Amino acid sequence: MKRKITLVLLTFILIVSASPVFSNELSAVWTNIYQATDNLEAKYSAMQNIVELHNRDMEPVISDALQEILYTDLESMSFTDKQLSEDLMRIMVRELGNLKAASAAPLIYK
C-alpha cells in the first residue's frame, strides 16, 4: 500500500514538473508559426493561441508583433485586412495589459 502511494505521488510530481517545459515548447511553436506567416488570418489565429497561453515569457513576442503591425501602412490595406489588423492589435494590447507589461506602454499608447 505504501509503495502504491509513493508511486502515485512520484507520478504526480513528474507530471507537474513537466508542465512548464510543455508550456515553453508551445510558446516556441506558436511564436515560430506567427513569425513565419505573412497571411493576416494565420497571424491572427497564431496570436490567439499565444494569448491563450497567458505566459509572461511571451511579452517580448507580443510587443514585437504589435510594433510590427503599428508600423505597417494600414491605409494601403483592404477593408477586411484593416479590420483584421485592428482586431489583432486589440487582442495583443489586451494581453499585454493582462500581463502588466510596463515595457510595452509606449507601444500601447501609439
C-alpha positions in Angstrom: 0.0 0.0 0.0 2.8 2.4 0.9 4.6 1.6 -2.3 1.5 2.3 -4.3 1.0 5.7 -2.7 4.7 6.5 -3.3 4.3 5.5 -6.9 1.2 7.7 -7.4 3.0 10.7 -5.7 6.1 10.2 -7.8 4.0 10.1 -11.0 2.1 13.3 -10.0 5.4 15.1 -9.2 6.8 14.1 -12.6 3.7 15.3 -14.5 3.6 18.6 -12.6 7.3 19.3 -13.1 7.0 18.6 -16.9 4.2 21.2 -17.4 6.5 24.3 -17.6 8.6 22.5 -20.3 5.5 21.8 -22.3 4.3 25.4 -22.0 7.7 26.7 -23.2 7.6 24.3 -26.1 4.1 25.5 -27.1 5.3 29.1 -26.8 8.1 28.4 -29.1 5.9 26.7 -31.6 3.3 29.4 -31.8 6.0 32.1 -32.0 7.6 30.4 -34.9 4.2 30.0 -36.7 3.4 33.6 -36.1 6.7 34.9 -37.4 6.8 32.5 -40.4 3.5 33.5 -41.9 2.6 36.6 -43.9 -1.2 35.9 -44.0 -3.1 38.1 -41.6 -5.7 35.4 -40.8 -2.9 33.0 -39.9 -1.2 35.6 -37.8 -4.5 36.3 -36.0 -5.0 32.6 -35.3 -1.5 32.1 -34.1 -1.7 35.2 -31.8 -5.0 33.9 -30.3 -3.1 30.7 -29.4 -0.2 32.7 -28.0 -2.6 34.9 -25.9 -4.4 31.8 -24.6 -1.1 30.6 -23.0 -1.1 33.6 -20.6 2.7 33.2 -20.4 4.7 36.2 -19.2 7.7 35.0 -21.3 5.6 35.8 -24.4 5.6 39.5 -23.6 8.6 40.3 -26.0 7.0 38.3 -28.8 3.6 40.1 -28.4 5.4 43.5 -28.1 7.4 42.9 -31.3 4.3 41.8 -33.1 2.4 44.9 -32.0 5.3 47.1 -33.1 5.4 45.4 -36.5 1.7 46.0 -37.1 1.9 49.6 -35.8 4.5 50.4 -38.4 2.7 48.8 -41.4 0.7 51.0 -43.7 -2.9 50.3 -42.8 -4.2 52.8 -45.4 -3.0 50.6 -48.3 -4.8 47.5 -47.0 -8.2 46.3 -48.0 -11.1 46.9 -45.5 -11.1 43.3 -44.3 -7.3 43.3 -43.8 -7.5 46.6 -42.0 -10.3 45.3 -39.7 -8.3 42.1 -39.0 -5.2 44.1 -38.2 -7.2 46.2 -35.8 -8.6 43.1 -34.1 -5.1 41.6 -33.9 -3.8 44.8 -32.3 -6.7 44.7 -29.8 -6.0 41.2 -28.6 -2.3 42.0 -28.3 -2.9 45.2 -26.3 -5.4 43.3 -24.0 -2.9 40.5 -23.3 -0.1 43.0 -22.7 -2.3 44.7 -20.2 -3.2 41.4 -18.5 0.5 40.6 -18.2 1.1 44.0 -16.7 3.8 44.6 -19.4 5.0 48.1 -18.4 7.8 47.9 -21.0 5.1 47.8 -23.7 3.3 51.0 -22.5 4.9 53.3 -25.3 3.6 50.9 -27.9 0.1 50.7 -26.4 -0.3 54.5 -26.4 0.7 54.9 -30.0 
